[in-house]
Amino acid sequence: MADPPPSAAEVVARLEGLKGALTPAAAPPPSNAPIPSLAALQGLASAALEPLAAHEILLNALSRTAPFPLSDLNPTRLGNMGAHGVLVNPTFIEACAHQSVYFYLQADGLVHRCKAGTKETPEIVLAATGEKDEDFWLEPPWFEEFEQLVAEGAPVLLIGPAGCGKTEATEQVFAKRGQTLHIVQCTPRSRADDLEGTNELVQAQGGGIITAFTPASPAIASREGHGLLLDEADAAPASAMYAIYRLLAGKEMHILRAGLDAVIPRDPALRIVGTQNTEGRGDLSGLYHARAHQDEAFLDRWGNTLRVGYLSPEQEVVVLRRRHGLSSGQADKIVSSAKSLRKALSQDEIMFSITHRRTLAVAANLAANRTPESAWSLACINRATPTDAAKMLAVLQRIYGSTWRKK
């Protein structure tokens, strides 16, 4: 029989140097919210957690204005650690102690907090980390489902706004699979040759001139069992996409080039992903020009279509901080601004898209010691229409207040 879960008082008693002002739990948590045994908790407490990850988890916890489910303590599993492990981990506890705030699991199955000597919880603004990891990447909310769909084998089409991470997520999936990925950048000038291959005149071994066929990336991926990404597939003319209909349908390629009749075998390991900003019926938003009306037979051959979007605000804050070493206050204001401006776009109040690329550009400008006014102007405002710029500035100045022109 498992050991009974520790009370809040028992947890606090094990914290070095902390004098808890907490009321012990009167009863064990409800059966639908199981807690590991005491031995298991002790094992979790010894696990390693990076200080930066602990601070990010603390920031998320401090944003809660009421007791919250344990599963919300570390929803993105920073440090690859579950919520129980975080709650008793010394690095997280130390981060909390520096702010004189404590988090504990109560009998209602929710995580509560208190601050020594008062019931108020202060606004915590973490200092800039000073550490940058330009390659840092965080899985978007839809990544796990996308990864599973790729593993299952049917072609996957990702549809979502610019800059939400479709291409990067695809690269990450195939890197995790250890599978070579060929990327075909589709454009309005794409031709069937770009998807099948070309015939070229070459010098024969005997000294004459012959025609030789050079396969394109889709043909190589099919033959070798690699991954294939059709990036911005909705930009290519519908006539070019006929070349890969058979691949999308799960069959081998047939290539007819200057009298060449070749069958390119399809390796079972082949995986195909496409990315689009539109549904393949042209641009209906006014944001994505030169998007083609794709043939319905092309769209119908995608095994699964996944609608994708931006990172959650909490995740976006973490990425901005990790990539550019910003303080939590700086990253929070960028994300709050982006959230408001994305809402304005969705309501047709502006025609400017605040993508992750834009928030990263603002973060880079702030990291270069520019004012918020300069950072946002260089990254966004200067290329907005005068009407949009005025509306965007009103939102930004409201969020930044007196710090708008301060470094």
C-alpha positions as CSV (number, residue, x, y, z in Angstrom):
1,M,0.0,0.0,0.0
2,A,1.4,3.4,-1.0
3,D,2.5,5.8,1.7
4,P,0.0,8.6,2.5
5,P,0.7,11.9,0.8
6,P,2.6,14.4,2.9
7,S,0.6,17.3,4.3
8,A,1.5,20.9,3.4
9,A,3.2,21.3,6.8
10,E,5.4,18.2,6.1
11,V,6.5,19.5,2.8
12,V,7.4,22.9,4.2
13,A,9.3,21.3,7.1
14,R,11.7,19.8,4.6
15,L,12.5,23.1,3.0
16,E,15.9,24.5,4.0
17,G,15.7,27.6,6.0
18,L,12.0,28.3,5.3
19,K,9.5,28.8,8.1
20,G,6.1,28.0,6.6
21,A,3.1,30.0,7.6
22,L,0.9,27.5,5.9
23,T,-2.2,25.8,7.3
24,P,-1.7,22.0,7.0
25,A,-4.1,20.1,4.8
26,A,-6.9,18.6,6.8
27,A,-7.4,15.6,4.6
28,P,-5.7,13.9,1.7
29,P,-6.5,15.2,-1.8
30,P,-9.5,13.7,-3.5
31,S,-9.0,10.4,-5.2
32,N,-9.3,11.9,-8.7
33,A,-6.1,13.9,-8.1
34,P,-3.6,11.3,-7.0
35,I,-0.2,12.3,-5.5
36,P,2.9,10.2,-5.6
37,S,4.0,8.4,-2.4
38,L,6.4,10.2,0.0
39,A,9.3,8.1,-1.4
40,A,8.4,9.1,-4.9
41,L,8.3,12.8,-3.9
42,Q,11.7,12.5,-2.4
43,G,13.0,11.1,-5.7
44,L,11.4,13.9,-7.6
45,A,12.9,16.5,-5.3
46,S,16.4,15.2,-6.2
47,A,15.9,15.6,-9.9
48,A,17.8,18.4,-11.7
49,L,15.9,21.6,-12.8
50,E,17.7,24.5,-14.4
51,P,17.3,27.8,-12.6
52,L,16.0,29.6,-15.7
53,A,13.3,26.9,-16.1
54,A,12.4,27.2,-12.4
55,H,12.0,31.0,-12.8
56,E,9.8,30.5,-15.9
57,I,7.6,28.1,-14.0
58,L,7.4,30.6,-11.1
59,L,6.4,33.4,-13.4
60,N,3.6,31.3,-14.8
61,A,2.5,30.4,-11.2
62,L,2.6,34.0,-10.1
63,S,0.3,35.0,-13.0
64,R,-2.5,33.0,-11.3
65,T,-4.9,35.1,-9.2
66,A,-6.6,32.1,-7.6
67,P,-5.8,28.5,-6.6
68,F,-5.2,26.4,-9.7
69,P,-5.0,22.8,-10.8
70,L,-1.7,21.1,-10.3
71,S,-1.5,20.3,-14.0
72,D,-1.3,24.1,-14.7
73,L,1.8,24.5,-12.7
74,N,4.1,23.4,-15.5
75,P,1.9,22.8,-18.5
76,T,4.7,22.9,-21.0
77,R,6.9,20.5,-18.9
78,L,9.9,22.9,-18.8
79,G,12.9,20.9,-17.7
80,N,11.0,17.8,-18.7
81,M,9.5,17.8,-15.2
82,G,6.0,17.1,-14.1
83,A,4.1,19.3,-11.7
84,H,4.6,17.1,-8.6
85,G,8.4,17.2,-9.2
86,V,8.3,21.0,-9.6
87,L,6.4,21.5,-6.4
88,V,9.1,19.8,-4.2
89,N,12.2,20.6,-6.4
90,P,14.8,22.5,-4.4
91,T,15.6,24.8,-7.4
92,F,12.0,25.9,-7.7
93,I,11.6,26.2,-4.0
94,E,14.7,28.4,-3.9
95,A,13.3,30.6,-6.7
96,C,10.1,31.0,-4.6
97,A,12.0,31.7,-1.4
98,H,13.9,34.6,-3.1
99,Q,10.4,36.2,-3.5
100,S,9.2,35.1,0.0
101,V,6.3,33.3,-1.7
102,Y,5.4,29.6,-1.3
103,F,3.3,27.2,-3.3
104,Y,1.7,24.1,-1.8
105,L,-0.9,21.5,-2.6
106,Q,-4.0,21.7,-0.5
107,A,-6.8,19.2,0.3
108,D,-9.0,20.6,-2.4
109,G,-6.5,19.2,-5.0
110,L,-5.5,22.8,-6.0
111,V,-2.2,24.6,-5.8
112,H,-2.3,27.5,-3.3
113,R,0.2,30.2,-2.6
114,C,1.0,32.6,0.3
115,K,3.5,35.3,1.1
116,A,5.1,35.4,4.4
117,G,3.5,38.0,6.7
118,T,0.8,39.0,4.3
119,K,-2.0,37.6,2.1
120,E,-0.9,39.8,-0.8
121,T,1.2,38.4,-3.7
122,P,3.5,41.0,-5.2
123,E,4.1,41.5,-8.9
124,I,7.3,39.8,-9.7
125,V,9.5,41.2,-12.5
126,L,12.5,38.9,-13.1
127,A,15.7,40.4,-14.1
128,A,17.2,39.9,-17.6
129,T,18.9,36.6,-17.8
130,G,21.9,37.9,-19.8
131,E,22.1,34.4,-21.4
132,K,21.0,33.9,-25.0
133,D,20.3,30.8,-26.8
134,E,19.4,31.8,-30.4
135,D,18.6,28.2,-31.3
136,F,16.1,27.7,-28.4
137,W,12.9,26.2,-29.6
138,L,9.7,25.3,-27.7
139,E,7.1,22.9,-29.0
140,P,3.9,24.7,-30.0
141,P,0.6,23.4,-28.6
142,W,-0.1,21.4,-31.8
143,F,3.3,19.8,-32.1
144,E,2.5,16.4,-30.4
145,E,-0.5,15.8,-32.7
146,F,1.6,16.8,-35.7
147,E,4.4,14.5,-34.8
148,Q,2.0,11.6,-34.4
149,L,0.4,12.2,-37.8
150,V,3.8,12.2,-39.5
151,A,4.6,8.9,-37.8
152,E,1.4,7.4,-39.1
153,G,2.5,8.0,-42.6
154,A,-0.3,9.8,-44.5
155,P,0.7,13.2,-46.0
156,V,0.1,16.1,-43.6
157,L,-0.9,19.6,-44.6
158,L,-0.4,22.4,-42.1
159,I,-2.5,25.5,-42.5
160,G,-1.8,28.5,-40.4
161,P,-0.8,32.2,-40.3
162,A,2.7,33.4,-41.3
163,G,5.4,33.0,-38.7
164,C,3.6,30.6,-36.4
165,G,6.4,28.0,-36.8
166,K,5.1,25.5,-39.4
167,T,8.4,25.1,-41.2
168,E,10.5,25.0,-38.1
169,A,8.2,22.5,-36.4
170,T,8.5,20.3,-39.5
171,E,12.3,20.5,-39.3
172,Q,12.2,19.6,-35.7
173,V,9.9,16.5,-36.3
174,F,12.3,15.1,-38.9
175,A,15.3,15.9,-36.8
176,K,13.8,13.9,-33.9
177,R,13.0,11.1,-36.3
178,G,16.6,11.1,-37.6
179,Q,15.2,11.3,-41.1
180,T,16.7,13.4,-43.9
181,L,14.3,16.2,-45.0
182,H,14.1,17.7,-48.5
183,I,12.5,21.2,-48.6
184,V,10.9,22.4,-51.8
185,Q,10.3,26.1,-51.6
186,C,7.1,26.6,-53.7
187,T,6.7,29.9,-55.5
188,P,4.4,31.3,-58.2
189,R,7.1,30.4,-60.7
190,S,7.4,26.7,-59.7
191,R,7.2,24.2,-62.5
192,A,6.8,20.5,-62.8
193,D,10.6,20.3,-63.4
194,D,11.1,21.5,-59.9
195,L,9.1,18.5,-58.5
196,E,10.1,15.8,-61.0
197,G,13.6,16.6,-62.4
198,T,15.2,17.7,-65.6
199,N,16.9,16.3,-68.6
200,E,20.4,17.7,-69.3
201,L,23.0,17.2,-72.0
202,V,26.1,15.7,-70.5
203,Q,29.4,14.2,-71.8
204,A,29.1,10.5,-72.2
205,Q,32.0,8.2,-71.1
206,G,32.7,7.3,-74.7
207,G,33.1,11.0,-75.6
208,G,29.7,11.7,-77.1
209,I,26.8,13.9,-75.9
210,I,23.9,12.2,-74.2
211,T,20.7,13.2,-72.3
212,A,20.8,12.5,-68.6
213,F,18.0,12.8,-66.1
214,T,18.6,14.6,-62.8
215,P,15.8,13.8,-60.3
216,A,14.3,16.7,-58.2
217,S,14.0,16.5,-54.4
218,P,10.6,14.7,-54.4
219,A,11.9,12.0,-56.6
220,I,15.0,11.5,-54.4
221,A,12.9,11.5,-51.2
222,S,10.6,8.9,-52.7
223,R,13.4,6.6,-53.8
224,E,15.5,7.0,-50.6
225,G,12.7,7.0,-48.0
226,H,13.4,10.6,-46.8
227,G,11.1,13.3,-45.7
228,L,9.6,15.9,-48.1
229,L,8.4,19.4,-47.2
230,L,6.4,21.4,-49.7
231,D,6.8,24.8,-48.1
232,E,4.2,27.4,-49.0
233,A,2.5,24.9,-51.3
234,D,-0.4,27.3,-51.9
235,A,2.0,29.7,-53.7
236,A,2.8,27.2,-56.6
237,P,0.6,27.1,-59.7
238,A,-1.9,24.3,-59.7
239,S,-0.4,23.0,-63.0
240,A,3.0,22.3,-61.3
241,M,1.4,20.2,-58.5
242,Y,0.2,17.5,-60.9
243,A,3.7,16.1,-60.8
244,I,3.3,14.8,-57.2
245,Y,-0.3,13.6,-57.3
246,R,0.8,10.0,-57.3
247,L,3.2,10.5,-54.3
248,L,0.4,12.2,-52.3
249,A,-1.8,9.3,-53.2
250,G,0.7,6.8,-51.7
251,K,2.0,5.5,-55.1
252,E,5.3,5.6,-57.0
253,M,6.2,8.5,-59.3
254,H,5.9,8.3,-63.0
255,I,8.1,10.8,-64.8
256,L,7.8,11.6,-68.5
257,R,10.7,13.8,-69.6
258,A,11.8,14.2,-73.2
259,G,11.0,10.6,-74.1
260,L,12.1,9.2,-70.8
261,D,9.6,6.9,-69.2
262,A,10.7,6.3,-65.6
263,V,9.1,4.9,-62.5
264,I,10.6,6.2,-59.3
265,P,9.8,3.7,-56.5
266,R,8.2,4.9,-53.3
267,D,10.0,3.8,-50.2
268,P,7.6,3.0,-47.3
269,A,9.6,5.4,-45.1
270,L,8.7,8.4,-47.2
271,R,6.9,11.1,-45.3
272,I,5.3,14.2,-46.9
273,V,4.4,17.5,-45.2
274,G,3.0,20.7,-46.8
275,T,2.6,24.2,-45.3
276,Q,0.1,26.8,-46.4
277,N,-1.2,30.2,-45.2
278,T,-4.5,29.7,-47.0
279,E,-6.9,26.9,-47.7
280,G,-5.7,26.6,-51.3
281,R,-8.5,28.7,-52.8
282,G,-6.6,32.0,-53.1
283,D,-6.1,34.7,-50.6
284,L,-9.3,35.8,-48.8
285,S,-7.7,37.9,-46.1
286,G,-5.7,40.4,-48.1
287,L,-2.5,39.3,-46.3
288,Y,-1.2,36.6,-48.6
289,H,-0.8,37.7,-52.2
290,A,0.1,35.5,-55.1
291,R,-1.5,32.5,-53.5
292,A,-2.9,30.1,-56.1
293,H,-6.3,28.5,-56.5
294,Q,-5.2,24.8,-56.0
295,D,-6.9,22.0,-57.8
296,E,-9.4,20.1,-55.6
297,A,-7.8,16.9,-56.6
298,F,-4.5,18.1,-55.2
299,L,-6.1,19.2,-51.9
300,D,-8.0,16.0,-51.6
301,R,-4.9,13.9,-51.7
302,W,-3.6,15.2,-48.4
303,G,-4.3,12.5,-45.9
304,N,-4.7,14.9,-42.9
305,T,-5.0,18.6,-42.6
306,L,-4.0,20.3,-39.3
307,R,-5.0,23.9,-38.4
308,V,-2.1,25.5,-36.5
309,G,-1.5,28.7,-34.7
310,Y,0.9,30.7,-32.5
311,L,2.5,29.6,-29.3
312,S,0.5,30.3,-26.1
313,P,1.4,33.6,-24.4
314,E,3.3,31.8,-21.7
315,Q,5.3,29.9,-24.2
316,E,6.1,32.9,-26.3
317,V,7.4,34.7,-23.2
318,V,9.7,31.8,-22.5
319,V,11.0,31.8,-26.1
320,L,11.7,35.6,-26.1
321,R,13.6,35.4,-22.9
322,R,15.6,32.4,-23.8
323,R,16.6,33.6,-27.3
324,H,17.4,37.2,-26.3
325,G,18.0,37.2,-22.6
326,L,15.1,39.6,-21.8
327,S,13.6,40.2,-18.4
328,S,10.2,38.8,-17.7
329,G,8.8,42.4,-17.7
330,Q,10.2,43.1,-21.2
331,A,8.9,39.8,-22.6
332,D,5.5,40.1,-21.0
333,K,4.9,43.5,-22.6
334,I,5.9,42.3,-26.0
335,V,3.5,39.3,-25.7
336,S,0.7,41.4,-24.3
337,S,1.1,43.9,-27.2
338,A,1.2,41.1,-29.7
339,K,-2.0,39.5,-28.2
340,S,-3.8,42.8,-28.5
341,L,-2.6,43.5,-32.0
342,R,-3.5,40.0,-33.2
343,K,-7.0,40.5,-31.8
344,A,-7.2,43.8,-33.8
345,L,-6.2,41.9,-36.9
346,S,-8.8,39.2,-36.3
347,Q,-11.5,41.9,-36.0
348,D,-10.3,43.7,-39.2
349,E,-9.3,46.8,-37.3
350,I,-5.7,46.6,-38.7
351,M,-4.1,44.8,-41.7
352,F,-0.8,44.0,-40.1
353,S,0.2,40.5,-38.8
354,I,2.2,40.3,-35.6
355,T,4.0,37.0,-36.2
356,H,6.5,35.3,-34.0
357,R,9.1,36.7,-36.3
358,R,7.9,40.2,-35.4
359,T,8.0,39.6,-31.7
360,L,11.4,38.1,-32.0
361,A,12.5,41.2,-33.9
362,V,11.2,43.5,-31.2
363,A,13.0,41.4,-28.6
364,A,16.2,41.6,-30.5
365,N,15.9,45.4,-30.6
366,L,15.3,45.6,-26.9
367,A,18.2,43.4,-26.2
368,A,20.3,45.9,-28.3
369,N,19.4,48.5,-25.6
370,R,16.8,50.3,-27.7
371,T,13.7,51.9,-26.3
372,P,10.3,50.2,-26.8
373,E,9.3,53.0,-29.1
374,S,12.4,52.4,-31.3
375,A,12.2,48.6,-31.0
376,W,8.6,48.4,-32.2
377,S,9.0,51.1,-34.9
378,L,11.9,49.3,-36.5
379,A,10.3,45.9,-36.3
380,C,6.7,46.8,-37.2
381,I,5.4,50.4,-37.2
382,N,7.6,51.7,-40.0
383,R,6.2,49.4,-42.6
384,A,2.5,49.7,-41.5
385,T,0.2,52.0,-43.3
386,P,-0.4,55.4,-41.6
387,T,-3.8,54.3,-40.5
388,D,-2.6,51.0,-39.1
389,A,0.4,52.6,-37.5
390,A,-1.8,55.1,-35.6
391,K,-4.0,52.3,-34.3
392,M,-1.0,50.1,-33.4
393,L,0.8,53.0,-31.6
394,A,-2.3,53.6,-29.5
395,V,-2.3,50.0,-28.3
396,L,1.4,50.0,-27.7
397,Q,1.5,53.3,-25.8
398,R,-1.4,52.1,-23.6
399,I,0.5,48.9,-22.7
400,Y,3.9,50.5,-22.2
401,G,2.7,53.7,-20.5
402,S,5.5,55.9,-19.2
403,T,8.2,53.3,-20.2
404,W,7.5,53.8,-23.9
405,R,10.5,56.0,-24.5
406,K,12.7,54.6,-21.7
407,K,15.6,52.2,-22.1
